[in-house]
Amino acid sequence: MSSLIDQLRRIAGAANVLHEGDLDAYETDWRKRARGKALAVVRPGSTGEVAAVVKACAAAGVSIVPQGGNTGLVVGSTPDSSGTQVVLNLARMNAVRAVDADNLTMTVEAGCVLQMVQDAAQVAGFLFPLSLAAEGSCTIGGNLATNAGGTQVVRYGNARELCLGLEVVTAAGEVWDGLSGLRKDNTGYDLRDLFIGSEGTLGIITAATLRLHPLPAATLTAWAALPSLEDAQALLGLAHRQLGASLTGFEVMGQFALSLVVRHFSQLRVPLYEDSPYCVLLETSDSESEEHARTRLERLLEQALEDGCVTDAVLAGNLSQARQLWHVRESIPLAQAEEGLNIKHDISIPVSRIPEFCLETDALLRREIPGVRLVNFGHLGDGNLHYNVQAPEGGDNQAFLRDWEDRVNTLVYDSVQAFGGSISAEHGVGSLKLDKLPHYKSPVALDMMRAIKKALDPANTLNPGRVVRPFA
């Protein structure tokens, strides 16, 4: 493969083709669940270089693993252990190409870190509302490739709803320029939506035209304690009725999940959790004024207290307090990691059925595994739970994963299916859920997915072994 390495160096520059030395940052997945071995890591600086790399690899019969910030949670952007795959890392492609204020759009390259996109939008006087815990390191290309969700989906939608156009390098090394900022274009199949959420298996996203929103005049945050998930559901319904479109975030957190934050990050103050089975973090934004937003939010909390679905609540008095509350929520995954390896689930259930799902599935897991601990939190506003399973107190976490992961996944996924849900809400399929998908996706849907993969990537060059096995 030395001739291919030499060719890649001519394309991207010798300094941007990593062939030897410590490549751990590119070869190990975010959760440290998998470690691969790459033939090389290539860091192109332009769309033209990406296209040339893809053509060179295709001619050599070498598969490519597209990679952004490598923050995915389903082992979808790291190489396998063969030492024959090229990792195509897009971090150098991080330019903001254009801001069109009148069209409310911004065109950025795929390697832009999400926080950089947010900041650039704000400097231009706009809001780009996609918000994730990993926003300081994940990239917009990866966000689109996985159709990322986050904390503001309830108002603004997933990454798919925030993108109007794409630039994509195909498996043949051709460039599709679909960066139009049009909101209406009925000239055939929606290719943009085909590539969004495809996890780099159909094409490599190199740039995107993103939808911007006006900056809100005020954003307010409240934290509420609740007796049950049924009460959280009732509060969500009340918030929809009283706040309407100004409801931007609605996060639910179980008591045990919050107790892990207290245990591992004692410097953080976690309000109202000691006597509350669940807490909710609620955010609203307003286009009029902070006074108007505060009045509406206070009325909502007063009504919820009167109705009994909320037992206590606090309203952040300023931006610093709001950030502290959000920091607690965003620290749950970190606290869980400190507690030890665990079995993660990123599931979606119709909001109306979430309390019943949790009641039944909690009981099922506790019968199967006495002492098991359930870390339940997530985006209740859009029906997405991070329903994670921790070993019994004092247990061997690695042994727990080895002995129970497959069984627990089957129990949880079977329950998800029974309640009309999805086994992946926002993290994607990657390789972790590749062999589970046929059990929970209809044969008709899988056949269509395989047909699309075969049509766009007949040689199975792009991110093989992810999402769907094309020629099963």
Secondary structure, DSSP 8 states (H G I E B T S, - for coil): -HHHHHHHHHHH-GGGEE-SS--HHHHB-TTSS-B--EEEEE--SSHHHHHHHHHHHHHHT--EEEESS---SSS-SS--TTS-EEEEE-TT---EEEEETTTTEEEEETT-BHHHHHHHHHHTTEE-----TTTTT-BHHHHHHTT---TTHHHH-SGGGGEEEEEEEETTS-EEEE----S---SSS-HHHHHTTSTTSSEEEEEEEEE-EE--SEEEEEEEEES-HHHHHHHHHHHHHHHGGGEEEEEEEEHHHHHHHHHH-TTS--TT-TT-SEEEEEEEEESS-HHHHHHHHHHHHHHHHHHTS-SEEEE--SHHHHHHHHHHHHTHHHHHHHH---B--EEE--GGGHHHHHHHHHHHHHHHSTT-EEEEEEEGGGTEEEEEEE--TT--HHHHHHHHHHHHHHHHHHHHHHTT-BSBSSS--TTTTTTTHHHHS-HHHHHHHHHHHHHH-TT--BSTTSS--TT-
